[in-house]
Amino acid sequence: MSSLTNVMTDTESPEYKQQLRRAKIAAATGTALDQMEMTLFSLAAALVFGHVFFGDASPAVALIASFGVYGVGFLIRPIGGLIFSHLGETRGRKWVLSTTVMMMGTATFCIGLIPSYQTIGIFAPIILVLCRCLQGAAVGAEYTSGTTYLTEIAPIGKRGITASWVWAGASSGTVLGALVWTVVLQIFTKQDVLDWAWRIPFWMTVFVTFFAMWLRMHLHESPVFVEKQKAFEERAEKAAPLADAFKNSKRNMLRVFGLTFPCVGHSFMYQAFMAGYFVNYVREDGGKIFSTSTSIGAVVGVGGALLGGYLSDHLGRRKAGLIYTTIMMVFPPIAFLLVNTGNMAAVVAVMIFCFCFPAEGAMGVQSPQLPEIFGSRNRYSAQTVAREIGAIGGGLLPMIGTVILAYFGGWVAVSILMMVLMAGAVFTTYMTPETRDRDLYVEEDAF
């Protein structure tokens, strides 16, 4: 092993402990930026984008179009995953971590600069879509980069609680995004928000971007990548890493999709779809209530993410996953009944559930599980692409849910859709092998 690998595998050395702390903060800060952007965009899509970028459409069509643009980012994520999975296997985990956070910050800041539809016409939504595509490409590698990096450097027995810092950071980003929106909605009039004040949250992400870039540029590379770099590069010369992944890891890639699609989809059904449903069908003045409830839920979700990682270390990935997916499967009708009361306490309860289960808790369980499913041969490329194809659910389901709601005129059909999807996650979890504490240097996948 190289001297760098020795430093990063000697878990008792002061330098290792310092690097581990820095890595957890760096990974959490980057995902905080990503989730802050998603929260800003999802709330903006529910509250203002229909007016700003689709002003000539009816309210229902404008809402569907806004969620459509929101979903574009998720459709682009597999493409970003495809590009960065190759670079992650050849240039390293650290390089991808630094590049993606810079892309995300730039695209988010630029959204705040786009003129409205009334100013430049059709070019306004086109530019919005382009910025959303850049965001999607960056996020396509962000979460996998963070969880893979932390899983590969974490001590045995603590991979779950270590890798779950990625999702604790994501929940913190939701807190920041929702709080910024809450402050903007509180300070400015509704007309000011529609005219210009909606831009402020997007501009404020510049501070998080610079901090995350500074942290990530001072990280050491993953010891697994350092040790296997020559083999990775030799394989990349013969064939793209993704082609190798499809050849050798198809079954486990399907497992990752089956775990990710319903869980990510549920997360954004609560965060994005519920916001639009609450404001448009329950309480027209509910924007402040929902953004405040999201903030409270996300604060609790920081602990929920770490708890998910902790339980995966102590119960095992499979058992913890079955507990989480089963609870998520039965909750949708309860969530709608609570939201339909229009009561803030009820909405807060729903958002606490969201962040302690689909948004962060289940992700905390999966943080070490998904990298461990794959051997070192295809870990980065196979996991990244499979997870990001699955993450399309986060963009598609709010839009599909909005269409179903408009067609059936009620929430029951949407609730059934959510329950059926999560039943698939329960089945996939049951059929996935236990991977807790397996040797990450082994090239073969877990079966």
RODO-2510 file (C-alpha; in nm, 4 decimals, decimal comma):
residues 447
     n   res          X          Y          Z
     1     m     0,0000     0,0000     0,0000
     2     s     0,1051     0,3573    -0,0605
     3     s     0,1784     0,5917     0,2302
     4     l    -0,1507     0,7720     0,1615
     5     t    -0,3398     0,4431     0,1800
     6     n    -0,1660     0,3590     0,5067
     7     v    -0,2724     0,6944     0,6532
     8     m    -0,6353     0,6401     0,5511
     9     t    -0,6517     0,2807     0,6810
    10     d    -0,4785     0,3326     1,0160
    11     t    -0,8005     0,4133     1,2012
    12     e    -0,6212     0,4962     1,5263
    13     s    -0,3891     0,7621     1,3838
    14     p    -0,4629     1,1326     1,4550
    15     e    -0,4334     1,2156     1,0828
    16     y    -0,6938     0,9522     0,9919
    17     k    -0,9360     1,0823     1,2537
    18     q    -0,8843     1,4400     1,1324
    19     q    -0,9442     1,3374     0,7711
    20     l    -1,2546     1,1387     0,8677
    21     r    -1,4037     1,4395     1,0473
    22     r    -1,3217     1,6654     0,7534
    23     a    -1,4632     1,4131     0,5055
    24     k    -1,7928     1,3868     0,6940
    25     i    -1,8298     1,7650     0,7073
    26     a    -1,7293     1,8037     0,3415
    27     a    -1,9732     1,5369     0,2234
    28     a    -2,2507     1,6782     0,4405
    29     t    -2,1900     2,0347     0,3186
    30     g    -2,2017     1,9343    -0,0473
    31     t    -2,5249     1,7405    -0,0088
    32     a    -2,6612     2,0292     0,1994
    33     l    -2,6095     2,2511    -0,1054
    34     d    -2,7800     1,9959    -0,3317
    35     q    -3,0775     1,9492    -0,1030
    36     m    -3,1042     2,3222    -0,0392
    37     e    -3,1290     2,3688    -0,4152
    38     m    -3,3936     2,0971    -0,4455
    39     t    -3,5964     2,2516    -0,1647
    40     l    -3,5679     2,5986    -0,3146
    41     f    -3,6692     2,4677    -0,6556
    42     s    -3,9543     2,2447    -0,5340
    43     l    -4,1099     2,5212    -0,3216
    44     a    -4,0569     2,7742    -0,6015
    45     a    -4,2234     2,5329    -0,8462
    46     a    -4,5209     2,4981    -0,6135
    47     l    -4,5511     2,8657    -0,5208
    48     v    -4,4138     3,1008    -0,7913
    49     f    -4,2655     2,9402    -1,1037
    50     g    -4,6064     2,8927    -1,2657
    51     h    -4,6613     3,2698    -1,2530
    52     v    -4,3031     3,3734    -1,3355
    53     f    -4,2232     3,1335    -1,6212
    54     f    -4,5646     3,0106    -1,7454
    55     g    -4,7759     3,3232    -1,6960
    56     d    -5,0069     3,2659    -1,9952
    57     a    -5,1215     2,9199    -1,8809
    58     s    -5,4093     2,8319    -1,6470
    59     p    -5,3095     2,7719    -1,2817
    60     a    -5,3427     2,3920    -1,3134
    61     v    -5,1395     2,3747    -1,6365
    62     a    -4,8776     2,6139    -1,4973
    63     l    -4,8366     2,3944    -1,1874
    64     i    -4,7959     2,0820    -1,4000
    65     a    -4,5420     2,2649    -1,6222
    66     s    -4,3474     2,3834    -1,3168
    67     f    -4,3250     2,0296    -1,1796
    68     g    -4,2336     1,9159    -1,5314
    69     v    -3,9263     2,1421    -1,5278
    70     y    -3,8526     2,0184    -1,1768
    71     g    -3,8683     1,6628    -1,3107
    72     v    -3,6272     1,7414    -1,5962
    73     g    -3,3465     1,7643    -1,3416
    74     f    -3,4168     1,4081    -1,2341
    75     l    -3,4274     1,2846    -1,5943
    76     i    -3,0801     1,4318    -1,6523
    77     r    -2,9356     1,2755    -1,3369
    78     p    -2,8569     0,9372    -1,5006
    79     i    -2,6669     1,1204    -1,7759
    80     g    -2,4639     1,3038    -1,5124
    81     g    -2,4164     0,9733    -1,3364
    82     l    -2,2968     0,8134    -1,6605
    83     i    -2,0380     1,0861    -1,7201
    84     f    -1,9139     1,1171    -1,3635
    85     s    -1,9148     0,7425    -1,2944
    86     h    -1,6467     0,7072    -1,5621
    87     l    -1,4504     0,9980    -1,4122
    88     g    -1,4976     0,8646    -1,0605
    89     e    -1,3374     0,5350    -1,1618
    90     t    -1,0499     0,6989    -1,3529
    91     r    -0,9844     1,0400    -1,1919
    92     g    -1,0991     0,9591    -0,8396
    93     r    -1,3772     1,0184    -0,5889
    94     k    -1,2271     1,3449    -0,4624
    95     w    -1,2148     1,5045    -0,8102
    96     v    -1,5833     1,4277    -0,8708
    97     l    -1,6820     1,5609    -0,5270
    98     s    -1,5123     1,8947    -0,5995
    99     t    -1,6416     1,9324    -0,9564
   100     t    -2,0061     1,8499    -0,8887
   101     v    -2,0432     2,0967    -0,6024
   102     m    -1,9058     2,3765    -0,8231
   103     m    -2,1519     2,2885    -1,1032
   104     m    -2,4471     2,2794    -0,8668
   105     g    -2,3670     2,6133    -0,7049
   106     t    -2,3191     2,7889    -1,0380
   107     a    -2,6459     2,6611    -1,1872
   108     t    -2,8485     2,7451    -0,8758
   109     f    -2,7139     3,1003    -0,8581
   110     c    -2,7925     3,1531    -1,2280
   111     i    -3,1582     3,0543    -1,1802
   112     g    -3,1957     3,3667    -0,9689
   113     l    -3,0801     3,5764    -1,2668
   114     i    -3,3337     3,4509    -1,5247
   115     p    -3,5804     3,7195    -1,6468
   116     s    -3,9499     3,6343    -1,6308
   117     y    -4,1740     3,5129    -1,9142
   118     q    -4,3279     3,8594    -1,9326
   119     t    -3,9797     4,0023    -2,0048
   120     i    -3,8206     3,7624    -2,2548
   121     g    -4,1049     3,5290    -2,3442
   122     i    -4,0398     3,1635    -2,4257
   123     f    -3,6656     3,2048    -2,3599
   124     a    -3,7360     3,2311    -1,9846
   125     p    -3,8577     2,8709    -1,9369
   126     i    -3,5940     2,7480    -2,1854
   127     i    -3,3115     2,9003    -1,9794
   128     l    -3,4736     2,7615    -1,6631
   129     v    -3,4713     2,4130    -1,8162
   130     l    -3,1028     2,4485    -1,9145
   131     c    -3,0052     2,5502    -1,5612
   132     r    -3,2099     2,2630    -1,4242
   133     c    -3,0251     2,0240    -1,6566
   134     l    -2,6897     2,1454    -1,5231
   135     q    -2,8157     2,0927    -1,1694
   136     g    -2,9364     1,7439    -1,2560
   137     a    -2,6036     1,6449    -1,4111
   138     a    -2,4205     1,7576    -1,0958
   139     v    -2,6554     1,5811    -0,8565
   140     g    -2,6226     1,2695    -1,0747
   141     a    -2,2932     1,1929    -0,9047
   142     e    -2,3091     1,3905    -0,5795
   143     y    -2,4860     1,1490    -0,3472
   144     t    -2,3098     0,8389    -0,4749
   145     s    -1,9738     1,0157    -0,4565
   146     g    -2,0337     1,1143    -0,0951
   147     t    -2,1668     0,7800     0,0290
   148     t    -1,9061     0,5761    -0,1615
   149     y    -1,6216     0,7926    -0,0341
   150     l    -1,7360     0,7813     0,3289
   151     t    -1,8140     0,4078     0,3147
   152     e    -1,4684     0,3323     0,1735
   153     i    -1,2826     0,5311     0,4413
   154     a    -1,5061     0,4477     0,7415
   155     p    -1,3949     0,2053     1,0170
   156     i    -1,5475    -0,1429     1,0173
   157     g    -1,8681    -0,1448     1,2191
   158     k    -1,9304     0,2275     1,1674
   159     r    -1,9898     0,2534     0,7959
   160     g    -2,3614     0,3176     0,8418
   161     i    -2,3331     0,6023     1,0901
   162     t    -2,0409     0,7502     0,8909
   163     a    -2,1997     0,7353     0,5447
   164     s    -2,5310     0,8652     0,6802
   165     w    -2,3624     1,2042     0,7321
   166     v    -2,4356     1,2579     0,3626
   167     w    -2,8074     1,2509     0,4393
   168     a    -2,7765     1,4441     0,7631
   169     g    -2,6210     1,7128     0,5433
   170     a    -2,9065     1,6790     0,2960
   171     s    -3,1592     1,7356     0,5732
   172     s    -2,9625     2,0399     0,6884
   173     g    -2,9840     2,1746     0,3333
   174     t    -3,3596     2,1316     0,3405
   175     v    -3,3693     2,3283     0,6667
   176     l    -3,1696     2,6096     0,5067
   177     g    -3,3812     2,6130     0,1915
   178     a    -3,7128     2,6059     0,3756
   179     l    -3,6004     2,8660     0,6300
   180     v    -3,4897     3,1045     0,3571
   181     w    -3,8270     3,0627     0,1864
   182     t    -4,0084     3,1123     0,5166
   183     v    -3,8202     3,4371     0,5828
   184     v    -3,8840     3,5639     0,2293
   185     l    -4,2561     3,4837     0,2539
   186     q    -4,2708     3,6514     0,5945
   187     i    -4,0870     3,9726     0,5018
   188     f    -4,2191     4,0429     0,1532
   189     t    -4,5709     4,0735     0,0196
   190     k    -4,7081     3,8053    -0,2097
   191     q    -4,6722     4,0402    -0,5076
   192     d    -4,3102     4,1250    -0,4201
   193     v    -4,2290     3,7535    -0,4022
   194     l    -4,3850     3,6930    -0,7438
   195     d    -4,2133     3,9977    -0,8947
   196     w    -3,8551     3,9650    -0,7659
   197     a    -3,8054     3,8444    -0,4064
   198     w    -3,8193     3,4745    -0,5124
   199     r    -3,4676     3,5246    -0,6529
   200     i    -3,3073     3,5884    -0,3113
   201     p    -3,2993     3,2218    -0,1968
   202     f    -3,1176     3,1144    -0,5146
   203     w    -2,8526     3,3855    -0,4785
   204     m    -2,7811     3,2951    -0,1166
   205     t    -2,6490     2,9497    -0,2131
   206     v    -2,3199     3,1095    -0,3225
   207     f    -2,1932     3,1058     0,0379
   208     v    -2,2540     2,7326     0,0831
   209     t    -2,0912     2,6643    -0,2552
   210     f    -1,7606     2,8291    -0,1699
   211     f    -1,7436     2,6639     0,1725
   212     a    -1,8121     2,3160     0,0277
   213     m    -1,5510     2,3631    -0,2472
   214     w    -1,2875     2,4717     0,0036
   215     l    -1,3520     2,1672     0,2243
   216     r    -1,3479     1,9149    -0,0587
   217     m    -1,0265     2,0425    -0,2131
   218     h    -0,8464     1,9546     0,1131
   219     l    -0,9550     1,5884     0,1297
   220     h    -0,7365     1,2807     0,0798
   221     e    -0,8408     1,0323    -0,1888
   222     s    -1,0285     0,7122    -0,0968
   223     p    -0,7824     0,4295    -0,0082
   224     v    -0,9832     0,1825    -0,2180
   225     f    -0,9403     0,4054    -0,5238
   226     v    -0,5682     0,4595    -0,4520
   227     e    -0,5105     0,0856    -0,4145
   228     k    -0,7172    -0,0122    -0,7212
   229     q    -0,6422     0,2906    -0,9436
   230     k    -0,4121     0,1057    -1,1818
   231     a    -0,6680    -0,1724    -1,2341
   232     f    -0,9468     0,0853    -1,2851
   233     e    -0,7423     0,2693    -1,5497
   234     e    -0,6474    -0,0513    -1,7318
   235     r    -1,0124    -0,1579    -1,7541
   236     a    -1,1172     0,1899    -1,8698
   237     e    -0,8685     0,1658    -2,1583
   238     k    -1,0353    -0,1548    -2,2780
   239     a    -1,4001    -0,0612    -2,2149
   240     a    -1,6016     0,2064    -2,0399
   241     p    -1,6569     0,1263    -1,6707
   242     l    -2,0327     0,1329    -1,7239
   243     a    -2,0173    -0,1313    -1,9966
   244     d    -1,8228    -0,3510    -1,7570
   245     a    -2,0804    -0,2800    -1,4862
   246     f    -2,3746    -0,3852    -1,7058
   247     k    -2,1884    -0,7008    -1,7979
   248     n    -2,1049    -0,8072    -1,4425
   249     s    -2,3501    -0,6306    -1,2087
   250     k    -2,6900    -0,6213    -1,3808
   251     r    -2,8784    -0,7985    -1,1029
   252     n    -2,7484    -0,5716    -0,8303
   253     m    -2,8086    -0,2628    -1,0435
   254     l    -3,1736    -0,3712    -1,0651
   255     r    -3,1772    -0,4070    -0,6860
   256     v    -3,0457    -0,0527    -0,6433
   257     f    -3,3131     0,0776    -0,8807
   258     g    -3,5818    -0,1122    -0,6891
   259     l    -3,4667     0,0421    -0,3616
   260     t    -3,4134     0,3947    -0,4918
   261     f    -3,7088     0,4671    -0,7213
   262     p    -3,9870     0,4324    -0,4615
   263     c    -3,7902     0,5817    -0,1696
   264     v    -3,6735     0,8939    -0,3556
   265     g    -4,0148     0,9223    -0,5190
   266     h    -4,1894     0,9156    -0,1796
   267     s    -3,9516     1,1774    -0,0432
   268     f    -4,0450     1,4285    -0,3106
   269     m    -4,4125     1,3374    -0,3057
   270     y    -4,4115     1,4731     0,0493
   271     q    -4,1767     1,7664    -0,0115
   272     a    -4,2930     1,8840    -0,3555
   273     f    -4,6322     1,7320    -0,4405
   274     m    -4,7767     1,7875    -0,0929
   275     a    -4,6747     2,1553    -0,1085
   276     g    -4,8677     2,2066    -0,4321
   277     y    -5,1603     1,9970    -0,3065
   278     f    -5,1808     2,1871     0,0225
   279     v    -5,1680     2,5337    -0,1363
   280     n    -5,3965     2,4581    -0,4309
   281     y    -5,6508     2,2178    -0,2770
   282     v    -5,6488     2,2634     0,1017
   283     r    -5,5384     2,6167     0,2012
   284     e    -5,4636     2,8904    -0,0492
   285     d    -5,2699     3,0785     0,2205
   286     g    -5,0761     2,7657     0,3179
   287     g    -4,7345     2,8530     0,1709
   288     k    -4,5907     2,9778     0,5012
   289     i    -4,7389     2,6842     0,6919
   290     f    -4,5846     2,4308     0,4551
   291     s    -4,2393     2,5926     0,4371
   292     t    -4,2285     2,6253     0,8172
   293     s    -4,3399     2,2624     0,8592
   294     t    -4,0711     2,1532     0,6122
   295     s    -3,8096     2,3359     0,8195
   296     i    -3,9219     2,1653     1,1401
   297     g    -3,9349     1,8237     0,9743
   298     a    -3,5897     1,8668     0,8245
   299     v    -3,4370     1,9654     1,1608
   300     v    -3,5641     1,6380     1,3059
   301     g    -3,4489     1,4642     0,9877
   302     v    -3,0824     1,5351     1,0665
   303     g    -3,1144     1,2954     1,3591
   304     g    -3,3358     1,0675     1,1510
   305     a    -3,0592     1,0186     0,8924
   306     l    -2,7988     0,9357     1,1564
   307     l    -3,0437     0,6999     1,3284
   308     g    -3,0983     0,5149     1,0003
   309     g    -2,7226     0,4695     0,9602
   310     y    -2,6867     0,3620     1,3240
   311     l    -2,9642     0,1020     1,2941
   312     s    -2,8128    -0,0355     0,9749
   313     d    -2,4859    -0,0916     1,1658
   314     h    -2,6562    -0,2628     1,4606
   315     l    -2,9515    -0,4470     1,2998
   316     g    -2,8020    -0,5042     0,9570
   317     r    -2,8831    -0,3320     0,6286
   318     r    -3,1592    -0,5751     0,5309
   319     k    -3,3511    -0,5848     0,8598
   320     a    -3,3363    -0,2077     0,9072
   321     g    -3,4450    -0,1578     0,5465
   322     l    -3,7476    -0,3858     0,5897
   323     i    -3,8595    -0,1903     0,8978
   324     y    -3,8348     0,1433     0,7155
   325     t    -3,9972     0,0390     0,3864
   326     t    -4,2883    -0,1365     0,5593
   327     i    -4,3713     0,1715     0,7670
   328     m    -4,3485     0,3909     0,4554
   329     m    -4,5817     0,1580     0,2653
   330     v    -4,8739     0,2033     0,5086
   331     f    -4,8380     0,5760     0,5795
   332     p    -4,9616     0,7619     0,2634
   333     p    -5,3375     0,7609     0,3456
   334     i    -5,2589     0,8761     0,6997
   335     a    -5,0506     1,1600     0,5557
   336     f    -5,3321     1,2842     0,3321
   337     l    -5,5877     1,2673     0,6126
   338     l    -5,3585     1,4782     0,8317
   339     v    -5,2799     1,7340     0,5593
   340     n    -5,6487     1,7670     0,4692
   341     t    -5,7204     1,9090     0,8154
   342     g    -5,5318     2,2250     0,7153
   343     n    -5,3879     2,2291     1,0669
   344     m    -5,0224     2,3278     1,1023
   345     a    -4,9505     2,0667     1,3720
   346     a    -5,0826     1,7951     1,1396
   347     v    -4,8672     1,9189     0,8505
   348     v    -4,5634     1,9308     1,0824
   349     a    -4,6280     1,5678     1,1803
   350     v    -4,6374     1,4631     0,8134
   351     m    -4,3124     1,6437     0,7359
   352     i    -4,1390     1,4947     1,0410
   353     f    -4,2393     1,1524     0,9100
   354     c    -4,1112     1,2488     0,5647
   355     f    -3,7658     1,3388     0,6885
   356     c    -3,7320     1,0572     0,9414
   357     f    -3,8309     0,7939     0,6844
   358     p    -3,8229     0,8358     0,3007
   359     a    -3,6238     1,1608     0,2782
   360     e    -3,3354     1,0846     0,5144
   361     g    -3,3951     0,7830     0,7400
   362     a    -3,4233     0,5224     0,4646
   363     m    -3,1359     0,6930     0,2836
   364     g    -2,9296     0,6612     0,6021
   365     v    -2,9907     0,2855     0,5913
   366     q    -2,9020     0,2689     0,2216
   367     s    -2,5921     0,4933     0,2441
   368     p    -2,3514     0,2063     0,3232
   369     q    -2,5738    -0,0641     0,1746
   370     l    -2,5621     0,0488    -0,1879
   371     p    -2,1795     0,0770    -0,2079
   372     e    -2,1410    -0,2547    -0,0224
   373     i    -2,3675    -0,4382    -0,2690
   374     f    -2,1001    -0,3933    -0,5362
   375     g    -1,7433    -0,5145    -0,5362
   376     s    -1,4561    -0,2736    -0,5986
   377     r    -1,4564    -0,3677    -0,9685
   378     n    -1,7811    -0,1834    -1,0498
   379     r    -1,8796    -0,0073    -0,7285
   380     y    -1,8762     0,3532    -0,8439
   381     s    -2,0089     0,3241    -1,1985
   382     a    -2,2757     0,0580    -1,1353
   383     q    -2,4082     0,2192    -0,8194
   384     t    -2,4100     0,5738    -0,9606
   385     v    -2,6033     0,4963    -1,2779
   386     a    -2,8494     0,2541    -1,1140
   387     r    -2,9210     0,4919    -0,8275
   388     e    -2,9686     0,7956    -1,0499
   389     i    -3,2016     0,6116    -1,2850
   390     g    -3,3989     0,5195    -0,9744
   391     a    -3,3878     0,8781    -0,8505
   392     i    -3,5933     0,9813    -1,1546
   393     g    -3,8858     0,8849    -0,9315
   394     g    -3,8298     1,2042    -0,7353
   395     g    -3,9017     1,4114    -1,0430
   396     l    -4,1664     1,1976    -1,2119
   397     l    -4,3927     1,1122    -0,9205
   398     p    -4,4872     1,4711    -0,8190
   399     m    -4,5836     1,5426    -1,1811
   400     i    -4,7670     1,2089    -1,2193
   401     g    -4,9378     1,2663    -0,8852
   402     t    -5,0550     1,6108    -1,0004
   403     v    -5,2022     1,4627    -1,3195
   404     i    -5,3759     1,1820    -1,1272
   405     l    -5,5118     1,4328    -0,8770
   406     a    -5,6535     1,6500    -1,1555
   407     y    -5,8029     1,3474    -1,3363
   408     f    -5,9651     1,1732    -1,0379
   409     g    -6,0398     1,4886    -0,8392
   410     g    -5,9208     1,3378    -0,5100
   411     w    -5,6201     1,2121    -0,3176
   412     v    -5,7142     0,8432    -0,2810
   413     a    -5,5713     0,7357    -0,6170
   414     v    -5,2440     0,9180    -0,5421
   415     s    -5,2233     0,7425    -0,2056
   416     i    -5,2742     0,4011    -0,3678
   417     l    -4,9978     0,4737    -0,6192
   418     m    -4,7573     0,5572    -0,3353
   419     m    -4,8452     0,2412    -0,1416
   420     v    -4,8025     0,0118    -0,4435
   421     l    -4,4625     0,1609    -0,5252
   422     m    -4,3408     0,1174    -0,1696
   423     a    -4,4601    -0,2435    -0,1673
   424     g    -4,2064    -0,2926    -0,4469
   425     a    -3,9355    -0,1494    -0,2215
   426     v    -4,0321    -0,3935     0,0566
   427     f    -3,9983    -0,6841    -0,1869
   428     t    -3,6644    -0,5593    -0,3226
   429     t    -3,5264    -0,5129     0,0293
   430     y    -3,6286    -0,8682     0,1180
   431     m    -3,4513    -1,0013    -0,1929
   432     t    -3,1294    -0,8041    -0,1326
   433     p    -2,8390    -0,9817     0,0437
   434     e    -2,7043    -0,8637     0,3778
   435     t    -2,3832    -0,6646     0,3180
   436     r    -2,2918    -0,5224     0,6608
   437     d    -1,9124    -0,4909     0,7068
   438     r    -1,8127    -0,6867     0,3955
   439     d    -1,4590    -0,6427     0,2572
   440     l    -1,4697    -0,3437     0,0198
   441     y    -1,1453    -0,4400    -0,1560
   442     v    -1,3027    -0,7601    -0,2946
   443     e    -1,3801    -0,7204    -0,6647
   444     e    -1,6877    -0,9474    -0,6762
   445     d    -2,0392    -0,8191    -0,6023
   446     a    -2,2488    -0,9424    -0,3098
   447     f    -2,5084    -1,2090    -0,3917
***
